[in-house]
Amino acid sequence: MESGKTYLVLENYIGGQFVPCSSYLDSYDPSTGEVYCKVPDSGQEEIDAAVKAAQNAFPGWSSKSPQERAKLLSKLADLIEDDLELFAQAESKDQAGLISPWNLPLYLLTWKIAPAIAYGNTVIAKPSEITSVTAWMMCKLLSKAGFPPGVVNIVFGSGPKAGDALVSHPEVSLISFTGSTLTGQRIIERSAPYCKKLSLELGGKNPAIIFDDANLDECVPVSVRSSFANQGEICLCTSRIFVQRNIYHEFLRKFVEAVKKWKVGCPTDPTVDMGPLISKEHLAKVKNYIKRAKEEGAEILCGEGINGLDLPTRNQHGYFLLPTVITTIADDSSCMQDEIFGPVTCITAFDTEEEVIRRANGVKYGLAAVVWSRNVGRVHRVAKRLRSGLVWTNCWLIRDLNLPFGGMKASGIGREGAKDSYEFFTEIKTITIKHTEM
């Protein structure tokens, strides 16, 4: 630790107890670039201890009735004001390993833990080492809610060390992971010798298709939000927007005007629309994609390299980036093909329905899509042909947690949801339609 500075030091939660670790990782405040806390650098030893605790707790926990388990989940939900009460039925399975990402840390972690323990499993969860504090805070509430020791174990650490030890452990029979496609491929390889059951919610390169009969007064503000909410660090964000040619320039003008009004700054400022990216390395990665697009001949309409950031002194070294809009870009560009996971969206024109379906499907991912049109027949026709696990119409991010959730192709395998958490279906499509004036 630096002289004169003190940090929050996290501990693993194993067998109902907080357990220190022999080594720690630095975790940074992305709004300042300064070290915020110390996170356990766990490995095989800590994972083994957590698996043993989960095994010891399993007979007693799995023998409880669904009603008893649901009662404890409800207590925990009351303590953290979460959606845990949705997950309260089913049968016991075994020990589950749960790996959650950094972008929505508590939300996605509880989304994994709740159905697993509601079904009578005991779990070992590894949150992202970048965003571990909310998971550590939740650990304090588990015993208060009445959960027996060992039902939920939280082991902090990096993916290559703690994560690898978890997914390759022979006594962990099920793995639920949310994160990058590359890491998902690694999990498949490491877990394959044990024939583990997998639920992998991976990357996305989601299209929004805007037909010429769309209501732009609704479409533009929602499309801005679907592109840049949470700094674009949501797997469901739309990073490719296809606009029918005869409304293309009108949409582009309104979209850019709306984007320029977004305020980027310290997340504690209630007037801010967008905060910092998660890390220094991720910021450099996103900037590099924008640089490459420009080198390829794309046009940057606003954002990085065009407008300037206005940040308080304390945040000058934070990982901030303006929402960036790119046009005049080819479909085979890396910005149109790769998951950037940042505040960057590419907008291009299309002519026909057949063309835009082909182009929207022309990436390796298939997580989510949005269709904007007042023509219900077109909506169903296009949604049916999109290679995407989830299709919204005239809306974005409106869903019921009871519905199965997941993607196609490189966007993952298995489905998550209150009623279907561990029935891993293939190629199920959820279509959410917001009624609008025809």
C-alpha positions, 0 to 999 in steps of 0.5 A, spaced: 500 500 500 502 507 498 504 510 504 498 514 507 493 511 504 488 506 506 484 501 502 478 497 503 480 490 503 475 484 501 475 477 504 473 471 501 466 468 504 467 461 505 462 456 509 459 462 512 465 466 514 470 471 512 476 468 510 483 472 508 487 471 503 495 470 502 495 475 496 491 481 493 489 485 487 488 492 486 482 494 484 481 501 481 476 507 481 474 508 474 472 515 475 479 517 478 484 512 476 486 511 483 486 504 487 479 503 491 480 497 494 484 490 495 481 484 492 483 477 494 487 473 489 484 467 490 486 460 487 486 453 487 486 452 495 481 457 496 476 454 491 478 447 494 475 450 501 469 453 498 467 446 494 468 443 500 464 447 504 458 447 499 459 439 499 458 439 506 452 444 506 448 440 500 445 435 504 441 439 509 440 445 504 437 440 498 433 437 503 429 443 505 422 444 502 422 449 496 417 453 501 423 454 506 428 456 501 424 461 498 423 464 505 430 465 506 431 468 499 425 473 500 429 475 507 435 476 503 431 480 497 428 484 503 435 486 505 438 488 498 431 490 495 433 485 489 429 481 485 431 474 488 423 473 490 422 471 483 426 465 483 423 460 488 421 453 486 424 447 483 428 441 485 435 440 488 441 438 483 448 439 485 454 444 486 454 450 481 460 454 479 457 461 478 462 466 474 459 473 473 461 479 469 464 486 471 458 491 467 452 489 472 455 486 478 450 485 483 444 484 478 447 479 474 450 475 480 444 475 484 441 473 477 445 467 478 445 465 485 438 466 486 435 460 481 441 456 483 440 456 491 432 456 490 433 449 486 436 446 492 444 447 489 449 450 493 454 455 490 461 457 489 461 464 485 466 468 483 465 475 481 469 479 477 475 482 480 474 489 477 467 490 481 467 485 487 465 490 492 457 489 492 458 482 492 462 482 498 457 487 501 452 482 499 456 476 503 454 480 510 447 479 509 447 472 507 447 470 515 443 475 517 438 472 512 438 465 515 442 462 510 446 456 513 454 456 512 456 453 505 450 454 501 453 460 498 460 461 497 464 467 494 471 467 492 474 473 489 480 473 484 482 473 477 479 469 471 486 465 469 487 463 476 480 463 481 476 462 475 480 456 471 480 453 478 473 453 479 471 451 472 476 445 472 474 442 479 471 435 478 466 436 484 463 442 480 458 439 476 454 446 473 457 452 470 454 458 469 458 464 466 456 471 463 462 474 459 466 474 453 466 469 448 473 468 448 473 466 455 466 462 454 470 458 449 476 457 454 471 454 459 468 449 454 475 447 453 477 446 461 470 443 463 470 438 457 473 433 461 468 432 466 462 433 461 459 439 466 453 442 464 454 449 462 450 456 461 454 461 457 451 468 456 457 471 452 458 477 447 453 481 442 453 485 436 446 487 436 443 490 431 437 496 431 433 496 424 429 502 423 424 502 417 421 508 414 414 508 418 418 508 425 415 513 430 422 517 430 420 521 436 420 515 440 425 511 436 431 516 437 431 517 444 430 510 445 436 508 440 440 513 444 439 510 450 440 503 447 447 505 444 450 508 450 446 506 457 452 504 462 457 507 457 455 501 452 457 496 457 451 492 457 451 486 452 444 488 450 446 495 447 445 496 440 452 498 437 449 497 429 444 501 427 441 500 420 436 506 418 432 505 411 435 510 406 429 515 405 429 517 413 437 516 414 439 523 414 433 525 418 434 520 423 442 521 423 441 528 424 436 527 430 440 522 433 447 526 433 443 532 436 440 528 442 447 524 443 451 531 444 446 533 449 448 527 453 453 529 459 459 525 461 462 525 468 463 523 475 457 518 476 456 521 483 453 527 479 446 526 478 446 530 472 450 526 468 448 521 463 454 517 462 460 515 467 467 512 466 469 505 462 471 500 467 478 500 466 484 503 463 485 497 458 478 497 456 478 505 455 485 504 450 481 498 447 475 502 445 479 508 443 483 503 438 477 501 435 475 508 433 482 510 431 481 504 426 475 505 423 477 512 422 483 509 418 479 505 414 475 511 411 469 512 416 466 518 418 466 520 426 460 525 427 461 526 434 464 524 440 472 521 441 476 526 437 471 531 435 468 534 441 472 535 448 471 532 455 469 537 461 471 533 467 472 536 474 479 536 477 479 530 481 476 526 475 481 528 470 485 521 470 478 517 470 477 512 464 472 517 460 470 517 453 464 521 449 459 517 446 461 516 439 457 515 432 460 512 426 458 512 419 460 511 412 463 504 414 463 497 411 460 491 414 466 488 414 469 493 418 472 491 425 467 496 428 461 493 425 464 485 426 467 485 433 464 486 440 467 493 442 463 494 449 463 501 449 460 507 447 460 507 440 455 505 435 455 505 427 449 507 423 448 505 416 443 506 411 439 500 407 434 499 402 430 493 402 428 488 408 431 482 405 438 486 405 437 489 412 436 482 414 442 479 411 446 485 414 444 484 421 445 477 421 452 478 418 456 477 424 458 471 429 454 474 434 446 473 435 444 475 442 439 481 441 436 485 436 431 491 435 426 492 430 422 499 429 416 499 425 408 500 425 407 494 420 405 488 425 406 484 419 413 486 417 415 486 425 413 478 425 416 477 418 423 480 420 423 478 427 422 471 425 428 471 420 433 475 425 438 470 428 438 473 435 435 470 441 431 476 443 428 481 439 424 487 441 420 491 437 419 499 438 422 498 445 428 496 448 430 492 455 423 491 456 422 484 459 419 479 464 425 475 468 420 469 467 422 469 460 428 465 458 434 469 456 440 468 452 443 468 445 445 464 438 451 463 435 457 465 439 453 469 443 452 463 448 449 456 450 443 455 455 438 460 457 437 463 464 430 465 467 426 464 473 422 458 470 427 455 465 434 457 469 437 450 468 433 447 462 438 449 457 434 450 450 437 451 443 434 457 439 429 460 443 427 466 441 423 471 445 419 477 442 417 483 446 412 488 442 410 494 445 404 496 442 404 503 438 399 507 434 398 503 427 
